[in-house]
Amino acid sequence: MKKTLTMMLLLLSLTANAQKDKGATVNEQFLNARVSELALRLEMTDEQKAKFVSVYRRYSEEMTALWCGAKKGKGAKGDDKKPLSDQEQLERTKRRMERQQQAQGIRLKYIDEFATVLTAQQVSRFYSVEDHILKKLRERREHAKGQSNGHHKDGQKGAKSGTNK
């Protein structure tokens, strides 16, 4: 029930923000939806939410630049299919860990900024709530990607999931 309510609120927030910001990009709409969900889950006041938006936008832009820059460095999609040498695998692992370390640095950098807007308890919960929201968005994106390729949840192409009993 709680998951359904959360997803409904996220979708309603997306719809409301899409109507309010007709010229906004999809990324901006997702950012607004994440802010709305974070405000709800962290029980922010309207004043906190208003101040939180600009800090969170900067934080989100830095994190996106870090991870999207990593994706651009991977090469063409077809390149991911060929097996990597041991050396290439080690280099890839090292780069991933370096990005994770950079992401941790960004998180640490913003703790004090978030603390100017949120209570200590809200800051403490912020990162786990945000991780949960982003995980759900990734799952939805992967599910939609699978659906657009003609695959269903059970991995069968063209068959309705769970109907063959």
C-alpha positions as CSV (number, residue, x, y, z in Angstrom):
1,M,0.0,0.0,0.0
2,K,2.8,2.4,1.0
3,K,4.7,1.6,-2.3
4,T,1.6,2.2,-4.3
5,L,0.9,5.5,-2.6
6,T,4.6,6.6,-3.1
7,M,4.5,5.7,-6.8
8,M,1.2,7.5,-7.2
9,L,2.5,10.6,-5.5
10,L,5.6,10.5,-7.7
11,L,3.5,10.2,-10.9
12,L,1.2,12.9,-9.8
13,S,4.1,15.1,-9.0
14,L,5.6,14.4,-12.4
15,T,2.3,15.2,-14.1
16,A,1.8,18.4,-12.1
17,N,5.3,19.6,-12.7
18,A,5.0,18.7,-16.4
19,Q,1.9,20.9,-16.7
20,K,3.5,23.7,-14.7
21,D,6.8,23.6,-16.5
22,K,5.8,22.9,-20.1
23,G,9.1,24.1,-21.4
24,A,11.1,22.1,-18.9
25,T,13.2,19.1,-20.0
26,V,12.5,15.6,-18.9
27,N,15.5,15.8,-16.6
28,E,14.1,18.9,-15.0
29,Q,10.8,17.1,-14.5
30,F,12.5,14.1,-12.9
31,L,14.5,16.5,-10.6
32,N,11.2,18.2,-9.6
33,A,9.6,14.8,-8.9
34,R,12.6,13.7,-6.8
35,V,12.4,17.0,-4.8
36,S,8.7,16.5,-4.2
37,E,9.2,12.9,-3.1
38,L,12.2,13.9,-0.8
39,A,10.1,16.7,0.7
40,L,7.3,14.3,1.4
41,R,9.4,11.5,2.9
42,L,11.6,13.9,4.9
43,E,8.5,15.8,6.0
44,M,9.9,19.2,5.0
45,T,8.1,22.4,5.6
46,D,7.2,24.6,2.6
47,E,10.0,26.9,3.6
48,Q,12.6,24.1,3.8
49,K,11.5,22.8,0.4
50,A,11.8,26.2,-1.2
51,K,15.4,26.5,0.1
52,F,16.3,22.8,-0.5
53,V,15.5,23.0,-4.3
54,S,18.5,25.1,-5.2
55,V,21.0,23.1,-3.0
56,Y,19.7,19.8,-4.3
57,R,19.8,21.0,-7.9
58,R,23.5,21.8,-7.6
59,Y,24.2,18.5,-5.8
60,S,22.2,16.6,-8.4
61,E,24.0,18.3,-11.3
62,E,27.4,17.4,-9.9
63,M,26.4,13.8,-9.4
64,T,24.9,13.6,-12.9
65,A,28.0,15.1,-14.4
66,L,30.2,12.5,-12.6
67,W,28.1,9.5,-13.6
68,C,27.2,10.6,-17.1
69,G,30.8,11.5,-17.9
70,A,31.6,7.9,-17.0
71,K,29.0,6.5,-19.4
72,K,30.4,8.6,-22.3
73,G,33.8,7.1,-21.7
74,K,32.5,3.5,-22.2
75,G,32.4,3.8,-26.0
76,A,29.8,2.4,-28.4
77,K,27.2,0.0,-27.1
78,G,28.6,-2.7,-29.3
79,D,32.0,-2.4,-27.7
80,D,30.5,-3.6,-24.3
81,K,29.8,-7.1,-25.8
82,K,33.3,-8.1,-26.6
83,P,35.2,-9.8,-23.7
84,L,37.7,-7.6,-21.9
85,S,41.3,-8.6,-21.2
86,D,42.3,-9.0,-17.6
87,Q,44.1,-5.6,-17.8
88,E,41.0,-3.9,-19.3
89,Q,38.8,-5.4,-16.6
90,L,41.2,-4.2,-13.8
91,E,41.2,-0.7,-15.3
92,R,37.4,-0.6,-15.6
93,T,37.1,-1.7,-11.9
94,K,39.7,0.9,-10.8
95,R,37.8,3.7,-12.7
96,R,34.5,2.6,-11.2
97,M,36.0,2.8,-7.7
98,E,37.5,6.2,-8.4
99,R,34.1,7.5,-9.5
100,Q,32.5,6.0,-6.3
101,Q,35.1,7.8,-4.3
102,Q,34.4,11.1,-6.2
103,A,30.7,10.6,-5.6
104,Q,31.4,10.1,-1.8
105,G,33.4,13.3,-1.9
106,I,30.4,15.2,-3.4
107,R,28.1,13.7,-0.8
108,L,30.4,14.8,2.0
109,K,30.7,18.3,0.5
110,Y,27.0,18.8,0.5
111,I,26.2,17.6,4.1
112,D,26.9,21.0,5.5
113,E,24.9,22.7,2.8
114,F,21.9,20.4,3.4
115,A,22.3,21.1,7.1
116,T,21.6,24.8,6.5
117,V,18.1,23.9,5.2
118,L,17.3,20.6,6.9
119,T,17.4,19.3,10.5
120,A,20.2,16.9,11.5
121,Q,17.6,14.1,11.5
122,Q,16.5,15.0,8.0
123,V,20.1,15.2,6.7
124,S,20.8,11.8,8.3
125,R,17.8,10.2,6.4
126,F,18.3,12.2,3.2
127,Y,20.9,9.9,1.5
128,S,19.1,6.6,2.2
129,V,15.7,8.1,1.0
130,E,17.4,9.5,-2.1
131,D,19.1,6.2,-2.9
132,H,15.7,4.4,-2.6
133,I,14.0,6.9,-4.9
134,L,16.8,6.6,-7.5
135,K,16.8,2.8,-7.3
136,K,13.0,2.8,-8.0
137,L,13.5,5.2,-11.0
138,R,16.3,2.9,-12.4
139,E,14.0,-0.1,-12.0
140,R,11.2,1.6,-13.8
141,R,13.5,2.7,-16.6
142,E,14.9,-0.8,-17.0
143,H,11.4,-2.2,-17.0
144,A,10.2,0.3,-19.6
145,K,13.3,-0.5,-21.7
146,G,12.5,-4.2,-21.5
147,Q,8.9,-3.5,-22.5
148,S,10.0,-1.4,-25.5
149,N,12.2,-4.2,-26.7
150,G,9.2,-6.5,-26.7
151,H,10.2,-8.4,-23.6
152,H,8.0,-8.8,-20.6
153,K,8.8,-9.1,-16.9
154,D,9.2,-12.9,-17.1
155,G,11.7,-12.5,-19.9
156,Q,9.5,-14.0,-22.6
157,K,9.1,-12.2,-25.8
158,G,5.6,-11.6,-26.9
159,A,3.9,-13.5,-24.1
160,K,1.9,-12.0,-21.3
161,S,3.6,-12.5,-18.0
162,G,1.9,-14.8,-15.5
163,T,-1.0,-15.8,-17.7
164,N,0.1,-19.3,-18.8
165,K,-1.0,-21.6,-15.9
